């Protein structure tokens, strides 16, 4: 017998209570996608409660059972049968809120939040914690609870704490003294849960198993279809044959569900795809007659034709509209679908011309491209796109309305001056998704209108000034340096900018070659972008900046900017710097130059900013050689302690000269990963491989490794791949210009999903994908990832810092040239493969 009731976090945590996570539960495993969904819901709820204080948001259930250890001490103890991930996340969030308010408002918030919601004061030590996580998570959780220097480590608990810390810093508007208080109130009393409590003596493990038994579930489209035809007792057969069956034949089940969501979100952008059936049912409940239900099915059929066009642009008859649909489809942002459906619907109803909707789509394309160029590809993009239809001016022609909506507010529709500044300084290569970066360069090349067009789909992005500079390149760039400039920082500031990038099919041949060699190869290319570079006598800072300015002019001519109402955004994205700093794990450090390259600035203004404006983890920013800057100042005016003492307490190692360990340094590329501007790389699937296509990519991969790393390293890589397939693994190759190689331990169809330990790049990196592993069983257990890291660190010249266990670090392919190291790598991969294949408790126990 169980009792269920709706409750809040406040009611759950107030009073003398303790919630214990049983040993059979998995360790804490929420990652950024789940954390971001929760945070977005909380922000929306806080906004709603400003207008309606009683507004709530349901986040799921919590199944509890009285602990067998309950005694007469006055603390009600419960086992968390189901919902521990949710409850743990919310308490970590409360720790982050507490620490933010203590730092920025009043120290009294520490005792207030601790004593109300996080601990049981004046109780025995075994009952002090309100939440007792699993043993594996306890140290990381206690670090957050006690605000020790180890809080916010690289483990999943630390990652959640760092995520919420960064989001709170971003959400805190200095002009609004109550914004964080509203967020706290939304969390404490606005999030609604259903608490299901079992009775004493119930078999808790049996309850847990029954909760997690899964079968073939009906989709929301199935449920809606059943509901509609339940409402058609006499007309059902005719409506099914005439209207529903053609719709069902036109769209897949997933596309049908998408259609029903798009129909809802055009009127209410807050509707989630998980709520499609409930929201459509609530709307359809207002209809009374079978004829009204039939009309709705007919309307769905008409919208289904339009969605089919969006999903298959080649079926669009108007050339201008087809071109824009193809480009937006290639961009890969599905939250544009509600607007596209609305535009096609307006044309269908005669309320807009094909030319107007093609123009509207061009403004959206321009919006995407310009945001990518200024390093804001993902900032609030989903919320903006889902709100266009409901919030744009209905009185304007549709293309003007779309442009006007995207131009107002803080939507980052970059002005021409923003574009010119960003193209010179923002690390284009580290922002957005790889295919989007590649698309912009392809579209730039297409804009030349060559009479002999080149096939661009197979081309990859080439750094003219290479990412790993040789002595020849160092000599060229050093000639451009001023007396106080550092080579490494200037190289980092230039190498990923758009002015230094082009497209080529000769990436492996060009590699780190001197410019004289690259220039000759590029001059033979049919690509106009390359011919312009080949026309230069040298390739240094001045040439990169001149090309950046020329590209900016071309971009401005191709992609129209916002209306005059749009204002220039800040040229320096300090908020992005703060977000990266907030995500910087304990036990790591970065440099002023790395941060400057990330945000398109210079080390000097970054140092000045950190010295005068509070920023999270500013003490983790050091000079390039790993020393504390002589100008470093704590944001607290009375603080005088040595930042190295705190860094040591967090796990950073210093040598006898006071220099931090370079292995623990977080590079610009890794900062971009932490800040979310560089999404995780995944293997590219080949949907319909032709005969021997996999072999073609395998050959191309080895050819590229041989060209870039030499025959000895190529042979060593081949030996490792043979060993991997012999033990049962498979290999998947990327389809880009640089043919990457993924070591697949499980395929996508495996019951636990796909997983791979490493990706190999011919340019020289054996990449360990900890970021990917962290959301795959069984390596979502940080203990296994840590063991894998320690095993790899036994290899010669490999030193992966513990702080990088949430990133994608690696080691040079040249390590494999040593026979003993190669054999050790094979042993470590076999260890990984065996763990990926072994059945675990999680195959039966999933929350």
C-alpha positions in Angstrom: 0.0 0.0 0.0 1.4 3.4 -1.0 0.3 7.0 -0.4 0.8 9.6 -3.1 0.5 13.4 -2.7 1.7 16.5 -4.5 4.5 18.4 -2.6 7.3 20.9 -2.9 11.0 20.9 -2.2 10.3 23.1 0.8 7.9 20.6 2.3 10.2 17.7 1.6 13.3 19.3 3.1 12.0 21.4 6.0 12.1 19.7 9.4 14.2 16.9 10.8 14.3 14.5 7.8 16.9 12.4 6.0 16.8 10.9 2.6 19.2 8.1 2.0 20.1 6.8 -1.5 20.2 3.0 -1.3 23.3 1.1 -2.4 21.6 -0.5 -5.4 21.0 2.9 -6.9 23.4 4.1 -9.5 25.7 7.0 -8.8 24.8 10.6 -9.6 24.8 10.8 -13.4 22.9 13.9 -14.6 24.8 15.8 -17.3 24.5 19.2 -18.9 21.5 18.4 -21.2 19.4 17.4 -18.2 20.8 20.2 -16.1 20.1 22.8 -18.8 16.5 21.6 -19.2 15.9 21.9 -15.5 17.5 25.3 -15.4 15.5 26.6 -18.3 12.3 25.4 -16.6 13.3 27.2 -13.4 14.1 30.5 -15.2 10.7 30.3 -16.9 8.9 29.5 -13.7 10.6 32.4 -11.8 9.5 34.7 -14.7 5.9 33.3 -14.5 5.8 33.7 -10.7 6.6 37.4 -11.0 3.1 37.7 -12.5 1.4 34.8 -10.7 3.0 33.9 -7.4 1.1 30.6 -7.2 2.5 29.3 -10.5 4.2 25.9 -10.3 6.0 23.5 -12.6 5.7 19.7 -12.2 9.1 18.0 -12.5 8.2 14.4 -11.7 7.8 11.9 -8.9 9.8 10.9 -5.8 9.2 7.3 -4.5 10.2 6.9 -0.8 10.1 4.1 1.8 10.6 4.5 5.5 14.1 3.4 6.5 14.4 0.2 8.4 16.8 2.1 10.7 14.1 4.6 11.9 14.4 5.1 15.6 13.2 7.4 18.4 15.7 10.3 17.6 13.2 12.5 15.9 14.7 12.4 12.4 12.3 10.8 9.9 14.5 8.7 7.6 13.5 7.6 4.1 15.1 5.5 1.4 14.9 7.1 -2.0 13.5 4.3 -4.2 13.1 6.5 -7.3 13.9 10.1 -8.1 17.4 10.3 -6.5 18.9 12.0 -9.5 16.3 14.8 -9.3 16.5 15.2 -5.6 20.4 15.3 -5.6 20.4 17.8 -8.4 18.0 20.1 -6.5 20.2 20.0 -3.4 23.3 20.8 -5.4 21.4 23.7 -6.9 20.6 24.9 -3.4 24.3 24.8 -2.5 25.1 26.9 -5.5 22.3 29.4 -4.7 23.5 29.6 -1.1 27.1 30.2 -2.1 26.1 32.8 -4.7 24.0 34.7 -2.3 26.6 34.5 0.5 29.2 36.0 -1.9 27.1 38.7 -3.5 24.5 39.5 -0.9 24.8 38.5 2.8 26.7 35.8 4.7 23.5 35.1 6.7 22.2 33.1 3.7 24.7 30.3 4.6 23.1 29.4 7.9 19.6 30.1 6.6 19.7 27.7 3.6 21.9 25.1 5.4 19.6 24.8 8.5 16.3 25.0 6.6 17.0 22.7 3.6 20.5 21.1 3.6 21.3 19.8 7.1 19.6 18.8 10.3 21.3 21.0 12.9 21.8 19.7 16.4 21.4 16.1 15.4 23.9 13.3 15.7 26.6 13.3 12.9 25.0 10.2 11.2 21.8 12.2 10.8 23.2 15.7 10.0 22.7 15.4 6.2 19.2 15.8 4.8 20.4 14.0 1.7 22.8 11.1 2.0 24.1 10.2 -1.6 25.7 6.9 -2.5 29.2 6.4 -1.1 30.9 7.1 -4.4 29.3 10.5 -4.6 29.6 11.5 -1.0 33.0 13.2 -1.0 32.1 15.4 -4.0 28.7 16.2 -2.5 30.2 17.1 0.9 32.6 19.4 -0.8 29.7 21.3 -2.3 27.7 21.2 1.0 30.7 22.5 3.0 31.9 25.0 0.3 35.5 23.6 0.5 38.1 24.3 -2.2 37.4 20.9 -3.8 33.8 21.9 -4.6 33.1 21.9 -8.3 35.6 19.1 -9.3 35.5 17.2 -12.5 33.1 14.5 -11.3 29.4 14.7 -12.2 28.4 16.2 -8.8 31.1 18.9 -9.3 30.1 19.4 -12.8 26.5 20.1 -11.7 27.7 22.5 -9.1 29.8 24.4 -11.6 27.0 24.4 -14.1 24.6 26.1 -11.6 27.3 28.4 -10.4 27.9 29.6 -14.0 24.1 30.0 -14.7 23.5 32.0 -11.5 26.4 34.3 -12.4 24.9 34.8 -15.8 21.3 35.3 -14.5 22.3 37.8 -11.8 21.5 41.3 -13.1 23.2 44.0 -11.0 20.2 46.2 -11.8 17.7 43.7 -10.3 18.4 43.0 -6.6 15.7 40.4 -6.4 16.4 38.1 -9.4 18.3 35.4 -7.5 15.7 35.5 -4.7 13.0 34.8 -7.3 15.0 31.9 -8.6 15.4 30.5 -5.1 11.7 30.9 -4.4 10.8 29.1 -7.7 13.1 26.2 -6.7 11.9 25.9 -3.1 8.2 26.4 -3.5 7.4 26.5 -7.2 8.7 23.1 -8.3 6.0 20.5 -7.8 6.7 16.8 -7.2 4.5 13.9 -6.5 5.8 12.1 -3.4 4.9 8.4 -3.3 5.5 6.8 0.1 5.5 3.1 0.6 4.5 1.5 3.9 6.9 0.0 6.5 7.7 -3.6 5.6 7.2 -3.2 1.8 9.9 -4.8 -0.3 11.7 -1.6 -1.5 13.8 -3.3 -4.1 10.8 -5.0 -5.6 9.0 -1.6 -5.8 12.1 -0.2 -7.6 12.2 -3.0 -10.1 8.5 -2.7 -10.9 8.9 1.1 -11.4 11.6 0.5 -14.0 10.1 -2.4 -16.0 9.7 -1.1 -19.5 7.9 -2.4 -22.5 6.9 -1.1 -25.9 5.2 2.2 -25.2 2.7 4.0 -27.3 4.1 7.2 -28.8 2.2 10.5 -28.2 1.2 10.4 -31.8 -0.4 7.0 -31.2 -2.2 8.3 -28.2 -3.5 11.3 -30.1 -4.7 9.1 -33.0 -6.6 6.8 -30.6 -8.2 9.8 -28.9 -9.3 11.4 -32.2 -10.9 8.2 -33.5 -12.5 7.6 -30.1 -14.3 10.9 -30.8 -15.4 9.7 -34.2 -17.8 6.8 -33.4 -19.7 7.0 -36.7 -17.3 8.7 -39.1 -14.1 7.0 -38.0 -13.7 4.6 -40.9 -14.3 7.2 -43.6 -12.0 9.8 -41.9 -9.3 7.2 -41.4 -9.3 6.2 -45.1 -9.6 9.6 -46.6 -7.5 11.8 -44.2 -5.5 9.9 -41.6 -4.0 7.2 -43.8 -2.5 9.6 -46.3 -1.0 11.7 -43.4 0.4 8.5 -41.8 1.9 7.4 -45.2 3.4 10.9 -45.7 5.2 11.1 -42.3 7.1 8.7 -40.1 5.8 8.2 -36.5 8.5 10.6 -35.2 7.6 13.2 -37.8 3.9 12.8 -36.9 4.7 13.6 -33.3 6.8 16.5 -34.5 3.9 17.8 -36.5 1.5 17.8 -33.5 4.1 19.7 -31.4 4.8 22.3 -34.2 1.0 22.9 -34.4 0.9 23.7 -30.7 4.1 25.7 -30.4 3.0 28.1 -33.1 0.5 29.4 -30.6 2.4 28.7 -27.3 6.2 28.4 -27.5 6.3 27.1 -23.9 4.8 23.7 -24.9 7.3 20.9 -24.6 7.5 18.0 -27.0 6.9 15.7 -24.0 3.5 17.4 -23.4 2.2 17.0 -26.9 -0.6 14.6 -26.2 -1.9 16.3 -23.1 -1.8 19.8 -24.7 -3.5 18.6 -27.9 -6.1 16.7 -25.9 -6.9 19.8 -23.8 -7.4 21.8 -27.0 -9.5 19.2 -28.7 -11.7 18.6 -25.7 -13.4 21.9 -26.5 -14.8 20.5 -29.8 -18.2 19.0 -29.6 -19.2 17.4 -32.9 -17.7 14.7 -35.1 -17.6 17.3 -38.0 -15.3 19.5 -35.9 -13.0 16.6 -35.2 -13.0 15.7 -38.9 -12.0 19.3 -39.7 -9.1 19.0 -37.3 -7.8 15.8 -38.9 -8.1 17.6 -42.3 -6.1 20.5 -41.0 -3.4 18.1 -39.7 -3.3 16.6 -43.1 -2.8 20.0 -44.8 0.0 20.9 -42.3 1.5 17.4 -42.8 2.0 18.3 -46.5 3.9 21.5 -45.5 6.0 19.6 -42.9 6.9 17.1 -45.6 8.2 20.0 -47.7 10.3 21.3 -44.8 11.8 17.9 -44.2 12.3 17.2 -48.0 13.1 20.6 -49.5 13.8 19.1 -52.9 10.0 18.6 -53.3 9.4 22.4 -53.1 8.5 23.8 -56.6 9.6 27.5 -56.2 13.4 27.7 -56.8 13.9 30.6 -54.3 12.0 29.0 -51.5 13.7 25.6 -52.2 17.1 27.2 -52.0 16.4 28.7 -48.6 14.8 25.6 -47.2 17.8 23.5 -48.3 20.2 25.9 -46.6 18.2 26.0 -43.3 17.9 22.3 -43.4 21.6 21.9 -43.8 22.2 24.2 -40.8 20.5 21.6 -38.7 18.5 23.7 -36.2 15.1 22.0 -35.8 13.6 24.8 -33.6 13.2 26.8 -36.8 10.5 24.4 -37.9 7.6 26.2 -36.3 8.5 29.4 -38.2 9.0 27.5 -41.4 5.6 25.8 -41.0 4.0 29.2 -40.3 5.6 30.7 -43.4 4.5 27.9 -45.7 1.1 28.0 -44.2 0.8 31.7 -44.9 1.7 31.2 -48.5 -0.8 28.3 -48.7 -3.5 30.6 -47.4 -2.6 33.4 -49.8 -1.4 35.8 -47.0 2.3 35.9 -48.2 4.0 35.4 -51.5 6.8 33.0 -52.3 9.2 35.9 -52.6 8.3 37.2 -49.1 8.7 33.9 -47.4 12.1 33.3 -49.2 13.1 36.7 -48.0 12.1 35.9 -44.4 14.1 32.7 -44.6 17.2 34.6 -45.8 16.9 36.9 -42.7 16.9 33.8 -40.5 19.9 32.3 -42.4 21.7 35.7 -41.9 20.7 35.7 -38.2 22.4 32.2 -37.8 25.5 33.1 -39.7 26.1 36.4 -38.0 25.6 35.0 -34.6 28.1 32.2 -35.4 30.6 34.8 -36.5 30.4 36.8 -33.2 30.6 33.6 -31.1 26.9 33.6 -30.0 25.7 30.6 -32.1 23.7 29.0 -29.3 22.8 31.8 -26.9 19.0 31.5 -26.2 18.5 30.4 -29.7 15.7 27.9 -29.1 13.7 30.4 -27.0 14.1 33.1 -29.7 13.1 30.8 -32.6 10.1 29.3 -30.8 8.8 32.7 -30.0 9.0 34.3 -33.5 5.6 33.3 -34.7 3.7 34.5 -31.6 5.7 37.7 -31.0 6.5 39.2 -34.4 4.4 42.1 -35.6 1.3 40.7 -37.4 0.7 44.0 -39.2 4.0 43.9 -41.2 4.7 41.9 -44.3 6.0 38.6 -43.0 9.7 39.1 -44.1 9.8 42.5 -42.6 8.2 41.2 -39.4 10.7 38.4 -39.0 13.6 40.8 -39.5 12.2 43.4 -37.1 11.6 40.7 -34.4 15.2 39.3 -34.7 16.6 42.8 -34.6 15.1 43.9 -31.2 16.3 43.0 -27.7 19.4 41.0 -26.9 19.1 38.4 -29.7 22.6 38.9 -31.1 21.6 39.6 -34.6 25.0 41.1 -35.3 25.3 44.5 -36.9 27.8 45.2 -39.7 30.3 46.7 -37.2 29.9 43.7 -34.9 30.7 41.4 -37.8 33.8 43.4 -38.9 35.2 43.3 -35.3 34.4 39.7 -34.7 35.8 38.3 -37.9 39.2 39.8 -36.9 39.2 38.5 -33.4 36.7 35.7 -32.5 38.0 32.1 -32.7 35.6 31.1 -35.4 36.9 27.5 -35.6 36.0 26.9 -31.9 32.4 28.1 -32.2 29.3 26.3 -33.2 29.0 22.9 -34.8 31.6 21.7 -37.3 29.1 21.4 -40.2 27.9 25.0 -39.6 31.4 26.4 -39.7 32.1 24.4 -42.9 28.8 25.6 -44.4 29.6 29.3 -44.0 32.9 28.8 -45.8 31.2 26.8 -48.6 28.5 29.5 -49.0 31.2 32.2 -49.1 32.9 30.2 -51.9 29.6 29.8 -53.8 29.2 33.6 -53.6 32.0 34.0 -56.1 29.8 32.4 -58.8 32.6 30.5 -60.5 31.8 29.2 -63.9 33.6 26.0 -63.1 32.2 25.2 -59.6 34.1 22.9 -57.4 32.4 20.0 -55.5 32.5 21.5 -52.0 30.8 18.8 -49.9 34.0 16.8 -49.3 36.2 19.7 -48.3 37.5 20.4 -44.8 38.6 23.5 -43.0 42.3 24.2 -43.3 44.3 26.5 -40.9 46.8 28.3 -43.1 48.9 29.4 -40.1 49.0 25.8 -38.6 47.7 24.9 -35.1 51.1 23.4 -34.3 53.6 25.8 -35.7 57.0 24.6 -37.0 60.2 26.6 -36.6 59.6 28.2 -40.0 56.2 29.4 -39.0 57.5 30.7 -35.7 60.1 32.7 -37.6 57.4 34.3 -39.8 55.0 35.2 -36.9 57.8 36.3 -34.6 58.7 39.0 -37.1 55.3 40.6 -36.4 55.6 40.7 -32.6 55.9 43.9 -30.6 58.5 44.2 -27.8 56.0 43.1 -25.1 54.2 40.4 -27.1 54.4 36.7 -26.5 54.6 34.3 -29.5 52.2 31.7 -27.9 49.6 34.2 -27.1 49.7 36.0 -30.5 49.5 32.6 -32.2 46.6 31.5 -30.1 44.8 34.8 -30.9 45.2 34.4 -34.7 45.1 30.7 -35.5 41.4 30.0 -35.2 40.1 33.3 -36.6 38.2 33.3 -39.9 41.0 35.2 -41.7 43.3 32.2 -41.2 40.9 29.6 -42.4 39.9 28.2 -45.8 38.5 25.1 -47.5 40.7 22.4 -49.1 40.6 18.8 -50.1 44.4 18.7 -49.4 44.3 19.1 -45.7 46.6 16.1 -45.1 49.1 17.2 -47.8 49.2 20.8 -46.5 49.4 20.1 -42.8 52.2 22.1 -41.1 54.0 22.8 -44.4 55.8 26.2 -44.8 53.7 28.9 -46.5 55.9 28.5 -49.7 54.6 24.9 -50.0 51.0 25.7 -49.0 51.0 28.7 -51.4 52.0 26.5 -54.4 49.3 23.9 -53.5 46.6 26.6 -53.0 47.4 28.3 -56.2 46.5 25.1 -58.1 43.1 24.9 -56.4 39.9 25.8 -58.2 38.6 27.4 -55.0 38.6 31.2 -55.1 39.2 31.5 -51.4 42.5 29.6 -51.8 43.6 31.6 -54.9 43.3 34.8 -52.9 45.6 33.4 -50.2 48.0 32.1 -52.8 48.4 35.6 -54.2 50.2 36.7 -50.9 54.0 36.6 -50.6 53.9 35.7 -46.9 51.3 34.8 -44.3 51.6 36.6 -41.0 49.4 38.7 -38.7 49.0 41.6 -41.2 47.9 39.3 -44.0 45.5 37.4 -41.8 43.8 40.7 -40.7 43.6 42.1 -44.2 41.9 38.9 -45.4 39.6 39.0 -42.4 38.5 42.5 -43.4 37.8 41.4 -47.0 35.8 38.4 -45.8 33.8 40.6 -43.5 32.9 42.9 -46.4 31.8 39.9 -48.5 29.7 38.5 -45.5 28.0 41.8 -45.1 27.1 41.9 -48.8 25.7 38.3 -48.8 23.8 38.2 -45.5 21.7 41.2 -44.7 22.0 42.7 -41.2 19.3 43.7 -38.7 17.1 46.8 -38.9 18.4 50.2 -37.7 16.7 49.6 -34.4 19.4 47.0 -33.5 22.2 48.3 -31.4 25.8 47.1 -31.4 26.4 44.5 -28.7 29.4 44.6 -26.5 32.5 43.9 -28.6 34.0 41.8 -25.8 31.8 38.9 -24.5 32.8 39.1 -20.8 29.9 37.0 -19.9 31.3 34.1 -21.9 34.7 34.6 -20.1 32.9 34.4 -16.8 31.0 31.3 -17.9 34.2 29.5 -18.9 35.8 30.5 -15.6 32.8 29.3 -13.6 33.1 25.9 -15.3 36.9 25.7 -14.7 37.3 22.5 -12.6 39.1 22.6 -9.3 42.7 21.4 -9.8 43.1 23.2 -13.1 44.2 26.6 -14.3 44.3 28.7 -17.5 46.0 31.8 -18.8 45.1 35.4 -19.7 46.0 34.6 -23.3 43.8 31.5 -23.4 40.9 33.5 -22.1 41.6 36.4 -24.5 41.7 34.0 -27.5 38.4 32.5 -26.4 36.5 35.9 -26.4 38.5 37.6 -29.1 40.3 40.1 -26.9 43.9 40.6 -25.7 45.6 39.4 -22.6 46.1 42.9 -21.2 42.4 43.9 -21.1 41.6 40.4 -19.8 44.0 41.0 -16.9 42.6 44.5 -16.3 39.1 43.1 -16.3 39.9 40.4 -13.8 41.7 43.0 -11.6 38.8 45.4 -11.5 35.6 43.3 -11.9 34.6 40.2 -9.8 34.8 37.0 -11.8 34.4 33.4 -10.7 37.7 31.5 -10.1 39.8 34.5 -11.1 42.7 33.0 -9.0 42.9 30.1 -11.5 44.1 32.5 -14.2 47.9 32.6 -14.4 50.6 33.9 -16.7 51.5 31.7 -19.7 54.5 30.1 -17.8 52.2 29.2 -14.9 53.1 31.9 -12.5 50.8 34.3 -10.6 50.7 37.8 -12.2 52.4 40.5 -10.2 49.3 42.6 -10.8 46.9 39.9 -9.4 44.4 41.3 -6.8 41.7 39.5 -4.9 38.2 41.0 -5.5 37.9 41.2 -1.7 39.8 44.3 -0.8 41.1 43.0 2.6 42.3 39.7 1.2 46.1 39.2 1.2 46.7 35.4 1.0 48.8 33.9 -1.7 46.5 32.5 -4.5 49.0 29.6 -4.9 48.0 28.3 -1.5 44.3 28.0 -2.6 45.4 26.5 -5.9 47.4 23.9 -4.1 44.5 23.1 -1.8 42.4 22.6 -5.0 44.9 20.2 -6.4 47.2 22.3 -8.7 50.9 21.3 -8.5 53.7 23.9 -8.5 57.4 23.3 -9.1 60.2 24.8 -7.0 60.1 28.0 -9.1 56.4 28.6 -8.4 55.2 27.5 -11.9 52.0 25.5 -12.2 52.0 22.1 -13.8 51.3 22.7 -17.6 49.5 19.3 -17.8 46.8 20.9 -15.6 46.4 23.9 -17.9 43.0 24.3 -19.6 43.7 25.5 -23.2 41.5 27.8 -25.3 40.0 24.8 -27.1 39.1 23.2 -23.8 37.7 26.5 -22.4 35.5 26.5 -25.5 34.3 23.0 -24.6 33.6 24.0 -21.0 31.7 27.1 -22.0 29.6 25.1 -24.5 30.6 27.0 -27.6 32.3 23.9 -29.0 29.8 21.0 -28.9 31.0 17.4 -28.5 32.2 15.7 -31.7 30.4 12.5 -32.6 31.0 9.8 -35.3 29.4 10.7 -38.6 27.1 7.8 -39.7 27.0 6.9 -43.4 23.3 6.4 -43.9 23.4 4.4 -47.1 27.0 3.3 -47.7 27.7 2.0 -51.2 29.7 -1.2 -51.7 33.2 -1.0 -50.2 32.6 2.6 -49.0 33.9 1.8 -45.5 37.0 0.4 -47.1 37.4 3.6 -49.1 37.4 5.7 -45.9 39.7 3.2 -44.1 42.2 3.6 -46.9 41.9 7.4 -46.9 42.4 7.5 -43.1 45.7 5.5 -43.3 46.8 7.5 -46.3 46.3 10.7 -44.3 48.1 9.4 -41.2 51.0 8.3 -43.4 51.2 11.7 -45.1 51.0 13.6 -41.9 52.8 11.4 -39.3 55.0 9.2 -41.4 55.0 5.5 -42.2 56.2 4.3 -38.8 53.3 6.0 -36.9 50.8 4.9 -39.6 51.9 1.3 -39.2 51.6 1.6 -35.4 48.0 3.0 -35.8 47.2 0.1 -38.1 48.4 -2.4 -35.5 46.2 -0.8 -32.8 43.2 -0.8 -35.1 43.7 -4.5 -35.9 44.0 -5.3 -32.2 40.8 -3.4 -31.6 38.8 -5.3 -34.2 40.3 -8.6 -33.1 39.0 -8.1 -29.6 35.5 -7.4 -31.0 35.4 -3.7 -31.5 34.4 -2.0 -34.7 35.6 1.1 -36.5 33.6 4.0 -37.8 35.1 6.7 -40.0 34.2 10.3 -40.4 33.3 11.7 -43.8 35.0 15.1 -43.6 38.1 16.2 -45.4 40.2 14.9 -42.5 39.1 11.3 -42.1 38.7 10.8 -38.4 38.5 7.3 -36.9 36.2 6.2 -34.0 36.9 3.0 -32.0 33.4 1.7 -31.3 33.0 -0.6 -28.4 29.2 -0.7 -28.8 27.0 0.3 -31.8 23.9 2.5 -31.7 21.6 -0.5 -31.7 23.0 -1.9 -28.5 20.5 -1.9 -25.6 22.8 0.6 -23.7 23.5 2.7 -26.8 26.8 3.3 -28.5 30.1 4.1 -26.8 33.7 4.6 -27.9 36.8 5.3 -25.8 38.8 7.3 -28.4 38.9 9.1 -31.7 42.0 9.2 -33.9 42.8 12.2 -36.1 45.4 12.0 -38.8 46.6 15.5 -37.8 48.1 13.8 -34.8 45.8 13.4 -31.9 44.7 10.2 -30.1 41.7 11.8 -28.4 40.2 10.3 -25.2 36.5 11.2 -25.2 35.8 11.5 -21.4 33.0 14.0 -22.2 31.2 11.4 -24.3 31.8 8.5 -21.8 30.2 10.5 -18.9 26.7 9.9 -20.3 27.2 6.3 -21.3 26.9 3.2 -19.1 29.0 2.0 -17.4 31.5 4.9 -17.8 29.0 7.4 -16.4 30.6 6.1 -13.2 33.4 8.6 -12.6 35.4 5.9 -10.8 35.8 3.9 -14.1 36.7 7.0 -16.0 39.3 7.9 -13.4 40.8 4.4 -13.6 41.0 4.7 -17.4 42.8 8.1 -17.0 45.3 6.6 -14.5 46.0 3.7 -16.9 46.7 6.0 -19.8 49.0 8.1 -17.7 51.3 5.1 -17.3 52.2 5.6 -20.9 55.5 7.5 -21.7 54.9 11.2 -22.2 51.2 11.0 -21.4 50.0 13.2 -18.5 46.2 13.8 -18.5 45.2 15.9 -15.6 42.4 14.8 -13.3 40.7 18.1 -14.0 40.2 17.1 -17.6 38.1 14.1 -16.9 35.0 15.9 -18.3 36.7 17.1 -21.5 38.3 15.5 -24.6 42.1 15.4 -23.9 44.5 13.3 -25.7 48.1 12.4 -26.5 50.2 12.5 -29.7 49.9 9.6 -32.2 53.7 9.4 -32.0 53.4 7.7 -28.6 52.2 4.6 -30.5 55.5 4.3 -32.4 57.1 2.8 -29.3 56.3 -1.0 -29.2 55.9 -1.2 -25.4 53.6 1.9 -25.4 51.6 0.5 -28.2 51.1 -2.8 -26.4 50.0 -0.9 -23.3 47.5 1.1 -25.2 46.0 -2.1 -26.6 45.8 -3.5 -23.1 44.0 -0.3 -21.9 41.6 -0.4 -24.8 40.8 -4.1 -24.1 40.1 -3.1 -20.4 37.7 -0.5 -21.7 36.0 -2.9 -24.2 35.5 -5.5 -21.5 33.8 -3.0 -19.2 31.6 -1.7 -22.0 30.4 -5.2 -22.8 30.0 -6.5 -19.3 26.4 -6.5 -17.9 26.0 -4.1 -15.0 23.3 -3.4 -12.4 22.2 -0.5 -14.6 21.0 -2.8 -17.3 18.3 -3.8 -14.8 18.1 -0.7 -12.5 17.5 2.6 -14.3 16.0 5.6 -12.6 
